[in-house]
Amino acid sequence: MFEMPKKQTAMESLQMDYRTHERVTGRLTPADKNRMVARNILHEELGMFADPQGAVYSLHEDTRDRLLAHARQDASHALCNTISLMSGSKSQSRLLLIAIGLLAYIAYRVS
């Protein structure tokens, strides 16, 4: 009889993502790891893993929307800080233009 596979923990999933990416691409850069950790944390917060859920939030819609807007602002700030730290003026200029575009998009979506 067919058995459903057990649900992974967040850490098991992240380690599998690392191994799979490295096998497929032949490398695993810090940027790759950062992207995978960010996605893993999102999936963990959404309850997609076997780990027990942490706090359950009962927020009013206005409060939730405000927190979401601040989270987008925080993400944009983190992106800009990352760009500032990166070396290479050509790649930095391109990333800055992307960041400005992303910030404009976020500002438009939040308002």
C-alpha positions in Angstrom: 0.0 0.0 0.0 1.2 3.5 -0.7 2.4 5.6 2.3 2.5 9.3 2.3 6.0 10.6 3.0 6.5 12.2 6.4 6.4 16.0 6.5 9.9 17.5 6.8 11.1 19.8 9.5 12.2 23.3 8.4 15.9 22.3 8.9 15.6 19.1 6.9 14.0 21.0 4.1 16.7 23.7 4.1 19.5 21.1 4.1 17.8 19.3 1.2 17.5 22.5 -0.7 21.3 23.2 -0.2 22.3 19.7 -1.4 19.9 19.7 -4.4 21.0 23.2 -5.5 24.7 22.2 -5.2 24.2 19.0 -7.2 22.3 20.7 -9.9 24.4 23.8 -10.3 27.7 22.6 -9.0 28.0 25.5 -6.5 26.3 27.0 -3.5 27.1 30.7 -3.1 26.3 32.8 0.0 23.6 34.6 -2.1 22.0 31.2 -2.9 22.0 30.3 0.8 20.5 33.6 1.8 17.7 33.2 -0.8 17.0 29.7 0.4 16.9 30.7 4.1 14.5 33.5 3.4 12.1 31.2 1.5 12.5 28.5 4.2 11.6 31.0 7.0 8.5 32.1 5.0 7.4 28.5 4.5 8.0 27.8 8.2 5.8 30.8 9.2 3.1 29.5 6.8 3.1 26.2 8.7 4.4 24.1 5.8 6.8 21.9 7.9 6.4 19.3 10.6 7.8 21.7 13.2 5.2 22.8 15.7 3.9 26.3 15.0 5.1 29.0 17.2 2.8 31.8 18.3 -0.6 32.1 16.6 -1.5 35.7 15.9 -5.0 37.0 16.1 -4.6 40.5 14.6 -7.3 42.9 13.4 -7.2 43.5 9.7 -5.9 47.1 10.1 -3.1 45.9 12.4 -2.1 43.1 10.0 -2.0 45.5 7.0 0.1 47.9 8.9 2.6 45.2 9.9 2.7 44.0 6.3 3.5 47.5 5.1 6.3 47.8 7.7 7.6 44.3 6.7 7.9 45.5 3.1 9.7 48.6 4.2 12.1 46.5 6.3 12.7 44.2 3.4 13.4 47.2 1.1 15.8 48.7 3.7 17.6 45.4 4.0 17.9 45.2 0.2 19.4 48.7 0.1 21.9 47.9 2.8 23.0 44.8 1.0 23.5 46.8 -2.2 25.5 49.3 -0.3 27.8 46.6 1.0 28.3 44.9 -2.4 31.5 45.7 -4.3 31.9 46.6 -8.0 30.5 49.8 -9.3 28.9 48.4 -12.4 27.0 45.6 -10.6 26.2 48.0 -7.8 24.7 50.6 -10.1 22.5 47.9 -11.7 21.4 46.7 -8.4 20.7 50.2 -7.2 18.4 50.7 -10.2 16.6 47.5 -9.4 16.3 48.5 -5.8 14.8 51.9 -6.7 12.4 50.1 -9.0 11.5 47.7 -6.3 11.0 50.5 -3.7 8.8 52.4 -6.2 6.7 49.2 -6.8 6.4 48.6 -3.0 5.4 52.2 -2.3 2.8 52.0 -5.0 1.4 48.7 -3.7 1.3 49.8 -0.1 -0.5 53.1 -0.9 
